[in-house]
């Protein structure tokens, strides 16, 4: 457990950041899973949803939740899946 006042404040900040990061990551994973599920049956609907998935992935990479190459890999695999 943190002892100094600044360490306690840092813990509060990191918990707040973790909550935002977890929320962004969860949203990204949900849209990816949704597209993967829809792509099995309806490719055109999956293509329509692709832009929202790319947006979520790019936002996660921009905010540092995932790395840049990880985002590129996810986008590449999704676009390959819906073709």
DRENNUGU-370152 format. One record per residue: residue number from 1; z, y negated, x of N, C-alpha, C, O in turn. Coordinates in Angstrom, 2 decimals, padded with zeros to 5 digits. Example, Ala and Ser with C-alpha at 12.3 -4.5 7.8 and 13.67 -1.06 7.14 Angstrom:
REM residues 2
<rec seq="1" n_pz="007.80" n_py="005.69" n_px="013.19" ca_pz="007.80" ca_py="004.50" ca_px="012.30" c_pz="007.80" c_py="003.30" c_px="013.20" o_pz="008.46" o_py="003.32" o_px="014.24"/>
<rec seq="2" n_pz="007.08" n_py="002.25" n_px="012.85" ca_pz="007.14" ca_py="001.06" ca_px="013.67" c_pz="007.87" c_py="-000.03" c_px="012.90" o_pz="008.04" o_py="-001.14" o_px="013.41"/>
This chain:
REM residues 83
<rec seq="1" n_pz="000.00" n_py="001.19" n_px="000.83" ca_pz="000.00" ca_py="000.00" ca_px="000.00" c_pz="000.00" c_py="-001.25" c_px="000.87" o_pz="000.62" o_py="-001.27" o_px="001.94"/>
<rec seq="2" n_pz="-000.69" n_py="-002.28" n_px="000.42" ca_pz="-000.72" ca_py="-003.52" ca_px="001.19" c_pz="000.64" c_py="-004.21" c_px="001.17" o_pz="001.38" o_py="-004.17" o_px="000.19"/>
<rec seq="3" n_pz="000.93" n_py="-004.85" n_px="002.28" ca_pz="002.22" ca_py="-005.51" ca_px="002.40" c_pz="002.07" c_py="-007.03" c_px="002.34" o_pz="002.78" o_py="-007.70" o_px="001.60"/>
<rec seq="4" n_pz="001.13" n_py="-007.55" n_px="003.11" ca_pz="000.97" ca_py="-009.01" ca_px="003.16" c_pz="000.26" c_py="-009.51" c_px="001.90" o_pz="-000.41" o_py="-008.76" o_px="001.19"/>
<rec seq="5" n_pz="000.44" n_py="-010.79" n_px="001.65" ca_pz="-000.14" ca_py="-011.41" ca_px="000.46" c_pz="-001.66" c_py="-011.37" c_px="000.51" o_pz="-002.31" o_py="-011.13" o_px="-000.51"/>
<rec seq="6" n_pz="-002.23" n_py="-011.60" n_px="001.69" ca_pz="-003.70" ca_py="-011.59" ca_px="001.80" c_pz="-004.27" c_py="-010.19" c_px="001.60" o_pz="-005.36" o_py="-010.03" o_px="001.06"/>
<rec seq="7" n_pz="-003.53" n_py="-009.17" n_px="002.03" ca_pz="-003.99" ca_py="-007.79" ca_px="001.82" c_pz="-003.96" c_py="-007.44" c_px="000.34" o_pz="-004.85" o_py="-006.74" o_px="-000.16"/>
<rec seq="8" n_pz="-002.93" n_py="-007.91" n_px="-000.37" ca_pz="-002.85" ca_py="-007.67" ca_px="-001.81" c_pz="-004.02" c_py="-008.34" c_px="-002.54" o_pz="-004.60" o_py="-007.77" o_px="-003.46"/>
<rec seq="9" n_pz="-004.35" n_py="-009.55" n_px="-002.10" ca_pz="-005.45" ca_py="-010.28" ca_px="-002.70" c_pz="-006.78" c_py="-009.58" c_px="-002.41" o_pz="-007.66" o_py="-009.53" o_px="-003.27"/>
<rec seq="10" n_pz="-006.92" n_py="-009.05" n_px="-001.21" ca_pz="-008.14" ca_py="-008.33" ca_px="-000.86" c_pz="-008.31" c_py="-007.08" c_px="-001.71" o_pz="-009.43" o_py="-006.73" o_px="-002.09"/>
<rec seq="11" n_pz="-007.22" n_py="-006.40" n_px="-002.00" ca_pz="-007.28" ca_py="-005.21" ca_px="-002.85" c_pz="-007.73" c_py="-005.59" c_px="-004.25" o_pz="-008.56" o_py="-004.90" o_px="-004.85"/>
<rec seq="12" n_pz="-007.20" n_py="-006.69" n_px="-004.78" ca_pz="-007.61" ca_py="-007.13" ca_px="-006.11" c_pz="-009.11" c_py="-007.44" c_px="-006.14" o_pz="-009.82" o_py="-007.06" o_px="-007.07"/>
<rec seq="13" n_pz="-009.56" n_py="-008.13" n_px="-005.10" ca_pz="-010.99" ca_py="-008.47" ca_px="-005.03" c_pz="-011.87" c_py="-007.24" c_px="-004.92" o_pz="-012.92" o_py="-007.16" o_px="-005.55"/>
<rec seq="14" n_pz="-011.44" n_py="-006.28" n_px="-004.11" ca_pz="-012.26" ca_py="-005.09" ca_px="-003.92" c_pz="-012.31" c_py="-004.24" c_px="-005.20" o_pz="-013.33" o_py="-003.62" o_px="-005.49"/>
<rec seq="15" n_pz="-011.21" n_py="-004.23" n_px="-005.96" ca_pz="-011.22" ca_py="-003.50" ca_px="-007.24" c_pz="-012.16" c_py="-004.16" c_px="-008.24" o_pz="-012.86" o_py="-003.49" o_px="-009.00"/>
<rec seq="16" n_pz="-012.18" n_py="-005.49" n_px="-008.22" ca_pz="-013.07" ca_py="-006.23" ca_px="-009.11" c_pz="-014.54" c_py="-005.95" c_px="-008.73" o_pz="-015.37" o_py="-005.70" o_px="-009.61"/>
<rec seq="17" n_pz="-014.83" n_py="-005.97" n_px="-007.43" ca_pz="-016.19" ca_py="-005.69" ca_px="-006.97" c_pz="-016.59" c_py="-004.26" c_px="-007.28" o_pz="-017.73" o_py="-003.99" o_px="-007.64"/>
<rec seq="18" n_pz="-015.64" n_py="-003.33" n_px="-007.13" ca_pz="-015.91" ca_py="-001.93" ca_px="-007.42" c_pz="-016.26" c_py="-001.74" c_px="-008.89" o_pz="-017.14" o_py="-000.94" o_px="-009.22"/>
<rec seq="19" n_pz="-015.59" n_py="-002.45" n_px="-009.76" ca_pz="-015.88" ca_py="-002.34" ca_px="-011.19" c_pz="-017.31" c_py="-002.79" c_px="-011.49" o_pz="-018.02" o_py="-002.13" o_px="-012.24"/>
<rec seq="20" n_pz="-017.73" n_py="-003.91" n_px="-010.90" ca_pz="-019.09" ca_py="-004.40" ca_px="-011.11" c_pz="-020.10" c_py="-003.43" c_px="-010.53" o_pz="-021.12" o_py="-003.14" o_px="-011.16"/>
<rec seq="21" n_pz="-019.83" n_py="-002.92" n_px="-009.32" ca_pz="-020.75" ca_py="-001.99" ca_px="-008.68" c_pz="-020.88" c_py="-000.69" c_px="-009.47" o_pz="-021.98" o_py="-000.17" o_px="-009.63"/>
<rec seq="22" n_pz="-019.76" n_py="-000.18" n_px="-009.95" ca_pz="-019.78" ca_py="001.05" ca_px="-010.75" c_pz="-020.58" c_py="000.85" c_px="-012.03" o_pz="-021.33" o_py="001.73" o_px="-012.45"/>
<rec seq="23" n_pz="-020.40" n_py="-000.30" n_px="-012.65" ca_pz="-021.12" ca_py="-000.60" ca_px="-013.89" c_pz="-022.63" c_py="-000.66" c_px="-013.64" o_pz="-023.41" o_py="-000.12" o_px="-014.42"/>
<rec seq="24" n_pz="-023.02" n_py="-001.32" n_px="-012.57" ca_pz="-024.44" ca_py="-001.44" ca_px="-012.24" c_pz="-025.05" c_py="-000.08" c_px="-011.89" o_pz="-026.17" o_py="000.23" o_px="-012.30"/>
<rec seq="25" n_pz="-024.29" n_py="000.72" n_px="-011.14" ca_pz="-024.77" ca_py="002.04" ca_px="-010.74" c_pz="-024.89" c_py="002.97" c_px="-011.95" o_pz="-025.84" o_py="003.74" o_px="-012.06"/>
<rec seq="26" n_pz="-023.92" n_py="002.88" n_px="-012.86" ca_pz="-023.95" ca_py="003.70" ca_px="-014.07" c_pz="-025.15" c_py="003.34" c_px="-014.93" o_pz="-025.83" o_py="004.22" o_px="-015.46"/>
<rec seq="27" n_pz="-025.43" n_py="002.06" n_px="-015.08" ca_pz="-026.57" ca_py="001.62" ca_px="-015.88" c_pz="-027.88" c_py="002.12" c_px="-015.27" o_pz="-028.78" o_py="002.55" o_px="-015.98"/>
<rec seq="28" n_pz="-027.96" n_py="002.06" n_px="-013.94" ca_pz="-029.15" ca_py="002.52" ca_px="-013.25" c_pz="-029.35" c_py="004.03" c_px="-013.46" o_pz="-030.45" o_py="004.48" o_px="-013.75"/>
<rec seq="29" n_pz="-028.28" n_py="004.79" n_px="-013.31" ca_pz="-028.37" ca_py="006.24" ca_px="-013.46" c_pz="-028.73" c_py="006.63" c_px="-014.89" o_pz="-029.49" o_py="007.57" o_px="-015.10"/>
<rec seq="30" n_pz="-028.18" n_py="005.91" n_px="-015.86" ca_pz="-028.46" ca_py="006.23" ca_px="-017.26" c_pz="-029.93" c_py="006.04" c_px="-017.59" o_pz="-030.54" o_py="006.89" o_px="-018.24"/>
<rec seq="31" n_pz="-030.52" n_py="004.93" n_px="-017.14" ca_pz="-031.93" ca_py="004.67" ca_px="-017.45" c_pz="-032.82" c_py="005.67" c_px="-016.72" o_pz="-033.85" o_py="006.07" o_px="-017.25"/>
<rec seq="32" n_pz="-032.44" n_py="006.06" n_px="-015.51" ca_pz="-033.23" ca_py="007.05" ca_px="-014.77" c_pz="-033.20" c_py="008.40" c_px="-015.49" o_pz="-034.23" o_py="009.05" o_px="-015.64"/>
<rec seq="33" n_pz="-032.01" n_py="008.81" n_px="-015.92" ca_pz="-031.89" ca_py="010.09" ca_px="-016.63" c_pz="-032.66" c_py="010.06" c_px="-017.95" o_pz="-033.27" o_py="011.06" o_px="-018.34"/>
<rec seq="34" n_pz="-032.62" n_py="008.91" n_px="-018.61" ca_pz="-033.33" ca_py="008.78" ca_px="-019.88" c_pz="-034.84" c_py="008.93" c_px="-019.67" o_pz="-035.51" o_py="009.59" o_px="-020.45"/>
<rec seq="35" n_pz="-035.36" n_py="008.31" n_px="-018.61" ca_pz="-036.79" ca_py="008.41" ca_px="-018.32" c_pz="-037.16" c_py="009.83" c_px="-017.94" o_pz="-038.19" o_py="010.34" o_px="-018.38"/>
<rec seq="36" n_pz="-036.32" n_py="010.48" n_px="-017.14" ca_pz="-036.62" ca_py="011.86" ca_px="-016.74" c_pz="-036.66" c_py="012.78" c_px="-017.95" o_pz="-037.49" o_py="013.69" o_px="-018.02"/>
<rec seq="37" n_pz="-035.78" n_py="012.54" n_px="-018.91" ca_pz="-035.75" ca_py="013.36" ca_px="-020.11" c_pz="-036.97" c_py="013.11" c_px="-020.98" o_pz="-037.57" o_py="014.05" o_px="-021.50"/>
<rec seq="38" n_pz="-037.34" n_py="011.85" n_px="-021.15" ca_pz="-038.47" ca_py="011.48" ca_px="-022.00" c_pz="-039.80" c_py="011.89" c_px="-021.35" o_pz="-040.75" o_py="012.23" o_px="-022.05"/>
<rec seq="39" n_pz="-039.86" n_py="011.86" n_px="-020.02" ca_pz="-041.10" ca_py="012.18" ca_px="-019.32" c_pz="-041.55" c_py="013.61" c_px="-019.57" o_pz="-042.74" o_py="013.92" o_px="-019.46"/>
<rec seq="40" n_pz="-040.62" n_py="014.48" n_px="-019.90" ca_pz="-040.98" ca_py="015.88" ca_px="-020.18" c_pz="-041.79" c_py="016.00" c_px="-021.46" o_pz="-042.62" o_py="016.90" o_px="-021.59"/>
<rec seq="41" n_pz="-041.55" n_py="015.09" n_px="-022.41" ca_pz="-042.24" ca_py="015.20" ca_px="-023.69" c_pz="-043.30" c_py="014.11" c_px="-023.89" o_pz="-044.42" o_py="014.41" o_px="-024.30"/>
<rec seq="42" n_pz="-042.96" n_py="012.86" n_px="-023.59" ca_pz="-043.85" ca_py="011.74" ca_px="-023.91" c_pz="-044.02" c_py="010.84" c_px="-022.69" o_pz="-043.16" o_py="010.00" o_px="-022.41"/>
<rec seq="43" n_pz="-045.12" n_py="011.01" n_px="-021.98" ca_pz="-045.35" ca_py="010.26" ca_px="-020.74" c_pz="-045.60" c_py="008.77" c_px="-021.01" o_pz="-045.20" o_py="007.92" o_px="-020.22"/>
<rec seq="44" n_pz="-046.26" n_py="008.44" n_px="-022.12" ca_pz="-046.56" ca_py="007.03" ca_px="-022.39" c_pz="-045.29" c_py="006.24" c_px="-022.66" o_pz="-045.16" o_py="005.09" o_px="-022.23"/>
<rec seq="45" n_pz="-044.36" n_py="006.85" n_px="-023.38" ca_pz="-043.08" ca_py="006.18" ca_px="-023.64" c_pz="-042.30" c_py="005.99" c_px="-022.35" o_pz="-041.65" o_py="004.97" o_px="-022.14"/>
<rec seq="46" n_pz="-042.37" n_py="006.98" n_px="-021.47" ca_pz="-041.68" ca_py="006.90" ca_px="-020.18" c_pz="-042.28" c_py="005.77" c_px="-019.33" o_pz="-041.55" o_py="005.07" o_px="-018.63"/>
<rec seq="47" n_pz="-043.60" n_py="005.60" n_px="-019.40" ca_pz="-044.24" ca_py="004.52" ca_px="-018.64" c_pz="-043.78" c_py="003.15" c_px="-019.12" o_pz="-043.64" o_py="002.22" o_px="-018.33"/>
<rec seq="48" n_pz="-043.56" n_py="003.04" n_px="-020.43" ca_pz="-043.09" ca_py="001.76" ca_px="-020.99" c_pz="-041.68" c_py="001.43" c_px="-020.48" o_pz="-041.35" o_py="000.27" o_px="-020.23"/>
<rec seq="49" n_pz="-040.86" n_py="002.47" n_px="-020.33" ca_pz="-039.48" ca_py="002.26" ca_px="-019.89" c_pz="-039.36" c_py="002.09" c_px="-018.38" o_pz="-038.30" o_py="001.72" o_px="-017.87"/>
<rec seq="50" n_pz="-040.44" n_py="002.34" n_px="-017.67" ca_pz="-040.41" ca_py="002.31" ca_px="-016.21" c_pz="-040.03" c_py="000.95" c_px="-015.66" o_pz="-039.32" o_py="000.85" o_px="-014.66"/>
<rec seq="51" n_pz="-040.50" n_py="-000.11" n_px="-016.30" ca_pz="-040.22" ca_py="-001.45" ca_px="-015.78" c_pz="-038.72" c_py="-001.79" c_px="-015.87" o_pz="-038.18" o_py="-002.44" o_px="-014.98"/>
<rec seq="52" n_pz="-038.06" n_py="-001.34" n_px="-016.94" ca_pz="-036.62" ca_py="-001.59" ca_px="-017.05" c_pz="-035.86" c_py="-000.81" c_px="-016.00" o_pz="-034.85" o_py="-001.28" o_px="-015.47"/>
<rec seq="53" n_pz="-036.33" n_py="000.40" n_px="-015.69" ca_pz="-035.69" ca_py="001.20" ca_px="-014.65" c_pz="-035.88" c_py="000.54" c_px="-013.30" o_pz="-034.94" o_py="000.46" o_px="-012.50"/>
<rec seq="54" n_pz="-037.09" n_py="000.06" n_px="-013.03" ca_pz="-037.35" ca_py="-000.62" ca_px="-011.76" c_pz="-036.48" c_py="-001.86" c_px="-011.62" o_pz="-035.99" o_py="-002.17" o_px="-010.54"/>
<rec seq="55" n_pz="-036.29" n_py="-002.54" n_px="-012.72" ca_pz="-035.47" ca_py="-003.74" ca_px="-012.72" c_pz="-034.02" c_py="-003.41" c_px="-012.37" o_pz="-033.39" o_py="-004.10" o_px="-011.57"/>
<rec seq="56" n_pz="-033.50" n_py="-002.34" n_px="-012.97" ca_pz="-032.12" ca_py="-001.91" ca_px="-012.70" c_pz="-031.96" c_py="-001.44" c_px="-011.26" o_pz="-030.96" o_py="-001.74" o_px="-010.61"/>
<rec seq="57" n_pz="-032.96" n_py="-000.71" n_px="-010.77" ca_pz="-032.90" ca_py="-000.22" ca_px="-009.39" c_pz="-032.97" c_py="-001.38" c_px="-008.40" o_pz="-032.21" o_py="-001.43" o_px="-007.44"/>
<rec seq="58" n_pz="-033.89" n_py="-002.31" n_px="-008.65" ca_pz="-034.02" ca_py="-003.47" ca_px="-007.75" c_pz="-032.76" c_py="-004.32" c_px="-007.74" o_pz="-032.34" o_py="-004.80" o_px="-006.69"/>
<rec seq="59" n_pz="-032.16" n_py="-004.49" n_px="-008.89" ca_pz="-030.94" ca_py="-005.29" ca_px="-008.99" c_pz="-029.81" c_py="-004.61" c_px="-008.21" o_pz="-029.03" o_py="-005.29" o_px="-007.54"/>
<rec seq="60" n_pz="-029.73" n_py="-003.29" n_px="-008.31" ca_pz="-028.70" ca_py="-002.55" ca_px="-007.57" c_pz="-028.90" c_py="-002.70" c_px="-006.06" o_pz="-027.94" o_py="-002.87" o_px="-005.31"/>
<rec seq="61" n_pz="-030.15" n_py="-002.62" n_px="-005.63" ca_pz="-030.44" ca_py="-002.77" ca_px="-004.20" c_pz="-030.15" c_py="-004.19" c_px="-003.74" o_pz="-029.63" o_py="-004.40" o_px="-002.64"/>
<rec seq="62" n_pz="-030.49" n_py="-005.15" n_px="-004.57" ca_pz="-030.27" ca_py="-006.55" ca_px="-004.22" c_pz="-028.78" c_py="-006.87" c_px="-004.07" o_pz="-028.39" o_py="-007.63" o_px="-003.19"/>
<rec seq="63" n_pz="-027.97" n_py="-006.28" n_px="-004.93" ca_pz="-026.54" ca_py="-006.54" ca_px="-004.90" c_pz="-025.80" c_py="-005.66" c_px="-003.90" o_pz="-024.59" o_py="-005.83" o_px="-003.70"/>
<rec seq="64" n_pz="-026.51" n_py="-004.73" n_px="-003.25" ca_pz="-025.88" ca_py="-003.92" ca_px="-002.22" c_pz="-025.19" c_py="-002.67" c_px="-002.73" o_pz="-024.43" o_py="-002.04" o_px="-002.00"/>
<rec seq="65" n_pz="-025.45" n_py="-002.30" n_px="-003.99" ca_pz="-024.85" ca_py="-001.09" ca_px="-004.54" c_pz="-025.52" c_py="000.13" c_px="-003.91" o_pz="-024.85" o_py="001.10" o_px="-003.56"/>
<rec seq="66" n_pz="-026.86" n_py="000.07" n_px="-003.79" ca_pz="-027.60" ca_py="001.10" ca_px="-003.07" c_pz="-028.43" c_py="000.41" c_px="-002.00" o_pz="-028.65" o_py="-000.80" o_px="-002.05"/>
<rec seq="67" n_pz="-028.89" n_py="001.18" n_px="-001.02" ca_pz="-029.67" ca_py="000.58" ca_px="000.06" c_pz="-031.13" c_py="000.43" c_px="-000.36" o_pz="-031.59" o_py="001.03" o_px="-001.32"/>
<rec seq="68" n_pz="-031.84" n_py="-000.40" n_px="000.41" ca_pz="-033.21" ca_py="-000.76" ca_px="000.09" c_pz="-034.13" c_py="000.46" c_px="000.05" o_pz="-034.94" o_py="000.61" o_px="-000.87"/>
<rec seq="69" n_pz="-034.02" n_py="001.33" n_px="001.05" ca_pz="-034.89" ca_py="002.51" ca_px="001.09" c_pz="-034.54" c_py="003.51" c_px="000.00" o_pz="-035.41" o_py="004.22" o_px="-000.51"/>
<rec seq="70" n_pz="-033.26" n_py="003.57" n_px="-000.36" ca_pz="-032.84" ca_py="004.44" ca_px="-001.46" c_pz="-033.49" c_py="003.96" c_px="-002.76" o_pz="-033.96" o_py="004.76" o_px="-003.57"/>
<rec seq="71" n_pz="-033.53" n_py="002.66" n_px="-002.95" ca_pz="-034.16" ca_py="002.10" ca_px="-004.14" c_pz="-035.65" c_py="002.40" c_px="-004.15" o_pz="-036.21" o_py="002.76" o_px="-005.18"/>
<rec seq="72" n_pz="-036.29" n_py="002.26" n_px="-003.00" ca_pz="-037.72" ca_py="002.53" ca_px="-002.91" c_pz="-038.01" c_py="003.99" c_px="-003.21" o_pz="-038.99" o_py="004.31" o_px="-003.88"/>
<rec seq="73" n_pz="-037.16" n_py="004.87" n_px="-002.72" ca_pz="-037.34" ca_py="006.30" ca_px="-002.96" c_pz="-037.18" c_py="006.63" c_px="-004.45" o_pz="-037.95" o_py="007.41" o_px="-005.00"/>
<rec seq="74" n_pz="-036.17" n_py="006.05" n_px="-005.09" ca_pz="-035.96" ca_py="006.29" ca_px="-006.52" c_pz="-037.16" c_py="005.80" c_px="-007.34" o_pz="-037.61" o_py="006.49" o_px="-008.25"/>
<rec seq="75" n_pz="-037.67" n_py="004.62" n_px="-007.01" ca_pz="-038.81" ca_py="004.07" ca_px="-007.73" c_pz="-040.05" c_py="004.92" c_px="-007.53" o_pz="-040.81" o_py="005.15" o_px="-008.46"/>
<rec seq="76" n_pz="-040.24" n_py="005.39" n_px="-006.32" ca_pz="-041.40" ca_py="006.22" ca_px="-006.01" c_pz="-041.35" c_py="007.53" c_px="-006.78" o_pz="-042.36" o_py="007.97" o_px="-007.33"/>
<rec seq="77" n_pz="-040.20" n_py="008.16" n_px="-006.81" ca_pz="-040.06" ca_py="009.44" ca_px="-007.51" c_pz="-040.22" c_py="009.28" c_px="-009.02" o_pz="-040.78" o_py="010.14" o_px="-009.69"/>
<rec seq="78" n_pz="-039.72" n_py="008.16" n_px="-009.54" ca_pz="-039.88" ca_py="007.92" ca_px="-010.98" c_pz="-041.34" c_py="007.70" c_px="-011.36" o_pz="-041.82" o_py="008.24" o_px="-012.35"/>
<rec seq="79" n_pz="-042.04" n_py="006.89" n_px="-010.56" ca_pz="-043.43" ca_py="006.61" ca_px="-010.87" c_pz="-044.28" c_py="007.87" c_px="-010.72" o_pz="-045.23" o_py="008.07" o_px="-011.48"/>
<rec seq="80" n_pz="-043.93" n_py="008.70" n_px="-009.76" ca_pz="-044.63" ca_py="009.98" ca_px="-009.58" c_pz="-044.38" c_py="010.91" c_px="-010.77" o_pz="-045.26" o_py="011.66" o_px="-011.18"/>
<rec seq="81" n_pz="-043.20" n_py="010.84" n_px="-011.31" ca_pz="-042.81" ca_py="011.71" ca_px="-012.43" c_pz="-043.57" c_py="011.36" c_px="-013.70" o_pz="-043.95" o_py="012.26" o_px="-014.46"/>
<rec seq="82" n_pz="-043.79" n_py="010.08" n_px="-013.96" ca_pz="-044.42" ca_py="009.68" ca_px="-015.21" c_pz="-045.95" c_py="009.68" c_px="-015.15" o_pz="-046.60" o_py="009.48" o_px="-016.18"/>
<rec seq="83" n_pz="-046.52" n_py="009.89" n_px="-013.99" ca_pz="-047.98" ca_py="009.96" ca_px="-013.88" c_pz="-048.53" c_py="011.22" c_px="-014.52" o_pz="-049.74" o_py="011.44" o_px="-014.52"/>
